[in-house]
């Protein structure tokens, strides 16, 4: 079974994601500074065109925050409000299993771009000293694309966090996402490579401050570790469908062209 035959990720999906994070085959380095690296996937076969939207990964050694803490940071939606200035709205919609849920996230984009949103299925796995989170866009019957925001598509996004000591880890972020709208894909790809290190540094700083914040905010409440604490309503995964980048429905024509229109208005 795979991500395409069953919407809930299985062991093969996690193993494949981990392999992509660790592999250097068919990846070219685009950034290397103070241990942080950004890589872009290239076609496996010469002459074969690559995807219009690049798959990138960013790796960073963290020497002052444990793998477990970084994992908590990525899961804790209440804490995200403290460190993510681009966030407009974020909430969990429903749980799908003990290690999977579906949620909504919207974020502010600088002008002349229109802000974006996404509905995604997130699943996670913990094995020994490794933590994996994967997510991808889904269609939810109660959260179709609206008119005020452009619905982006996460083809595959996730994190691999590997402990390297009691208070250190290797942090890997991998993503292939299409912000949609009328932005040229070459602009999207260039911007993604520049923004990835900034995002990584923000998450690292959030990790440095998390323990102090969590001590004052429901310190024992971690439903991503203790499923019995999860109070989200259950949802049948069969009610969801994978959102393909080329099959967005119910998007008003004006909203799809907002990037181009705002660009014209600003000139």
C-alpha positions, 0 to 999 in steps of 0.5 A, a space after each residue: 500500500 502507498 500514499 496513493 492507494 490508502 490516504 493514511 500513510 503506511 510504513 512504506 511512506 515513512 520509510 521512503 520519506 526517511 530515505 529521501 531525507 538521508 539520500 544525496 543521490 539526485 540532489 544538488 546542493 544550493 546553499 551551505 552556510 554554518 552547517 545549514 544546507 539546502 538541496 534541490 532534487 534533480 531528475 533521476 534520468 538525464 533528459 527527463 524533465 523534472 517537476 515544475 515545482 522543485 522538491 527541496 530539503 534543508 538540513 541543520 545541526 542543532 547543538 542546544 535543543 533535543 530531538 524530542 523538544 523539536 518534535 514537540 515544537 512542530 506538533 504544538 499548535 498553541 505554541 506556533 502562535 508564539 513564533 510564527 509571525 506569518 500565520 493568520 489562522 491554524 487549527 486542528 480539524 479532526 483526528 484520523 487515527 492515533 498518529 494522524 490528523 487533518 488540519 487547516 493553516 493560513 499564512 500572510 504573504 507579502 504584497 503583491 501576493 495574496 495570502 495562502 491557505 492549506 488543508 493537510 493530513 499530518 501523520 507522525 512516527 517515533 522510533 528510538 531516537 528518530 522522529 518523523 512527521 509527514 503531511 500532504 494536502 487533502 480535500 475536506 468536504 467542509 473546508 473547500 477553497 474560498 475566495 479571499 485566499 489562494 489554496 496552496 497544495 502540499 504535495 509532500 512536506 515533512 520533517 526528520 529529526 534525529 537525536 545526536 546527543 541528549 541535547 542535540 539533533 540533526 533537523 531535516 525539512 523536506 518539501 514539495 509544495 505549490 503555492 498556486 496563484 499566478 506566480 511563475 514557477 521559476 519564481 516559486 522555486 527561487 523563493 523557496 530556496 531562499 526562504 528555507 534557511 529562514 524558516 529553519 532558523 525560526 523553528 530552531 529559535 522556537 525550540 530554544 524557548 519552548 521548554 520555558 513556555 511549555 512549563 507555563 502552558 499545560 506542561 503535561 498535555 501532549 496528545 501527539 505523544 499520548 493519544 488518550 489526551 486527544 479530544 478532537 472529533 474522530 473522522 473517517 479517512 475515507 471522507 478525505 481525498 488527496 488534493 492534486 496540484 492540478 485539480 483544485 475545485 471551487 476556486 473563484 476565478 478572481 481569487 486565482 488571478 489575485 497575484 497577477 491583478 495585485 501586481 498590476 495594481 501596484 505598478 
